[in-house]
Amino acid sequence: MSITIIPFEKGEANLDWTALCQALANGHALPKAEIGDTFLYRSPDTLLSRSAWIDGMGIAVKSVTVFPGNPAADKPLIHGAVTLFSDTDGTVDAVLDGQLVTKWKTAGDSLYAATRLARPDSENILIVGAGTVGHSLWSAYRTAFPEARFTLWNRTRDNAEKMAADCPGMQVADDLETAIKSADIVTSATMSTEPLIKGEWFQPGQHIDLIGAYRSDMREADDTAMQRARVFVDSFDTTVDHIGEIKTPLETGAIARADLVADFYEPEKFRRNSADEITLFKNGGGAHLDLMTSRYILDAWRGAE
């Protein structure tokens, strides 16, 4: 039996952000995923092994290393691979480049949420963080908001200037508070453990997209941000008890469990109710999303053959 191997560049050539959003919508219409996560740490490095099984779609196992020191050595932050198994007989359908799946899953997760929560007329998009994910967000958000103007803020301006040079039309902001107050959409992907986004800066009608925090000791936004916004997550199962962005304010009583409006499995509730409300989405990126994304990538690969 031959196993399909999907590398990054050849696999990405077949992909489309809008089609991925539809694939995520379709995936959440299937029975709820069974998921299992294992985290191993050697501070500050992390090994994440994530698995998911969706009846009617199959099984995915993703193992990823996150080494925060890599970018300083001009190496990617994340490495890994995804093994995709058949739902009917458990055979290996494909092995996919982990960075390919992670890139499209992570940005696609946020884009799918934004198509439901952000104002369709959003014109100013602020990206916080000039890392690999920041580049992906610029690529993804342009498809749903083609007329939008992009601004970038990063702790190190030199890195922001480098990213802006690769993204035509992008401006670099010096002051985060000013940039947030001027944005219609704020999408943040940093490795921050202390909140850098303040809820007091939010303006009516904004959509806030939080991606960076993936551990219990990480947060990008403060309690006021959670209190001022209607809060959504991609999955209750992978965010509430695992990620500091949600876990910490719940534990301190800053917010209550009832303040979390919906996840992707509740499409009728996962929407903006008015033009002036503030929506906030926590992108947790669980293994079920890796499975949905991997299946989409494999289907696109086969369709191009």
Secondary structure, 3 states (H helix, E strand, C coil): CCCEEECHHHHHCCCCHHHHHHHHHHHCCCCCCEEEEEEEEECCEEEEEEEEEECCCEEEEEEEEECCCCHHHCCCCEEEEEEEECCCCCCEEEEEEHHHHHHHHHHHHHHHHHHHHCCCCCCEEEEECCCHHHHHHHHHHHHHCCCCEEEEECCCHHHHHHHHHHCCCCEECCCHHHHHHCCCEEEECCCCCCCCECHHHCCCCCEEEECCCCCCCCCCECHHHHHHCEEEECCHHHHCCCCHHHHHHHHHCCCCHHHEEECCCCCCCCCCCCCCCCEEEECCCCHHHHHHHHHHHHHHHHHHC
